Amino acid sequence: MSIPHLLVHDKEDNVGVVVVEGLTAGTDMLCVVTEDNSSFNLTAKADVPIGHKVALKDLSAGDTAIKYGQDIGKMIGSAEKGGHVHTQNLKTKRW
């Protein structure tokens, strides 16, 4: 098995975390779901730094981002499937 580009913690997640340096738009990412060690492929739509999130499906403003099977915040902008999810389009619901 190749080294994964993206980790997804729970099958319910709609974002995954980049685990490689220098991920560039157009990369065919190997994505691994740690819950059951399953895998899938997804094309990166943007350059995404290590530790940042990628949308696993199209997300719109108002949608809830799910990571670790938990609500991690509200989308304040859109992100297409394979797109970068970070502070430009995601905010915590805490404040």
C-alpha positions as CSV (number, residue, x, y, z in Angstrom):
1,M,0.0,0.0,0.0
2,S,1.2,3.5,-0.8
3,I,1.6,6.2,1.8
4,P,-1.7,8.1,2.3
5,H,-2.1,11.8,1.4
6,L,-5.2,12.3,3.5
7,L,-6.6,10.7,6.7
8,V,-10.3,10.4,7.5
9,H,-11.0,9.4,11.1
10,D,-14.7,8.3,10.9
11,K,-16.9,7.1,8.1
12,E,-19.3,10.0,9.0
13,D,-16.7,12.7,8.4
14,N,-17.1,15.1,5.5
15,V,-13.5,16.5,5.8
16,G,-10.1,14.7,6.0
17,V,-6.7,15.9,7.1
18,V,-3.7,16.3,4.8
19,V,-0.7,14.3,6.1
20,V,1.9,15.0,3.5
21,E,4.0,18.1,2.8
22,G,3.5,19.9,-0.5
23,L,0.1,18.6,-1.6
24,T,-0.7,20.3,-4.9
25,A,-3.9,20.8,-6.9
26,G,-4.5,17.9,-9.3
27,T,-2.9,15.2,-7.0
28,D,-4.8,11.9,-7.0
29,M,-4.8,11.5,-3.2
30,L,-4.8,8.1,-1.5
31,C,-7.3,8.7,1.4
32,V,-7.4,6.2,4.4
33,V,-10.3,5.9,6.9
34,T,-8.6,5.1,10.2
35,E,-11.9,3.7,11.7
36,D,-11.7,0.6,9.5
37,N,-8.5,1.0,7.4
38,S,-10.5,1.3,4.2
39,S,-9.3,3.6,1.4
40,F,-10.5,5.7,-1.5
41,N,-9.1,8.2,-4.0
42,L,-9.9,11.8,-4.3
43,T,-8.4,14.6,-6.5
44,A,-7.1,17.6,-4.7
45,K,-8.7,20.8,-6.1
46,A,-6.2,23.2,-4.5
47,D,-2.7,23.3,-3.0
48,V,-3.3,22.3,0.7
49,P,-0.7,22.5,3.5
50,I,-0.1,19.6,5.8
51,G,-2.5,19.6,8.7
52,H,-5.2,21.4,6.8
53,K,-8.6,19.9,5.8
54,V,-10.0,18.8,2.5
55,A,-13.7,18.5,1.7
56,L,-14.8,14.9,1.0
57,K,-18.0,16.2,-0.7
58,D,-19.3,19.6,-1.8
59,L,-19.9,21.8,1.2
60,S,-21.9,25.0,1.2
61,A,-22.1,28.0,3.6
62,G,-24.2,26.9,6.6
63,D,-23.2,23.2,6.4
64,T,-21.6,21.5,9.4
65,A,-18.1,20.2,9.1
66,I,-17.7,16.8,10.6
67,K,-14.2,15.4,11.7
68,Y,-13.6,12.5,14.2
69,G,-17.4,11.9,13.8
70,Q,-17.9,15.3,15.6
71,D,-19.2,18.7,14.7
72,I,-16.1,20.9,14.3
73,G,-17.7,24.0,13.0
74,K,-19.9,25.8,10.4
75,M,-19.0,26.4,6.8
76,I,-19.1,30.2,6.2
77,G,-18.1,29.7,2.6
78,S,-18.2,26.8,0.1
79,A,-15.6,24.1,-0.6
80,E,-16.0,21.8,-3.5
81,K,-15.2,18.1,-3.2
82,G,-11.4,17.9,-2.9
83,G,-11.2,21.6,-1.9
84,H,-9.3,23.3,0.9
85,V,-11.2,23.7,4.2
86,H,-9.7,26.1,6.7
87,T,-10.3,29.5,8.3
88,Q,-11.3,31.1,5.0
89,N,-14.5,29.0,4.8
90,L,-14.9,27.3,8.3
91,K,-15.5,28.8,11.7
92,T,-16.1,27.3,15.1
93,K,-19.6,27.5,16.5
94,R,-18.3,28.3,20.0
95,W,-18.1,32.0,19.4
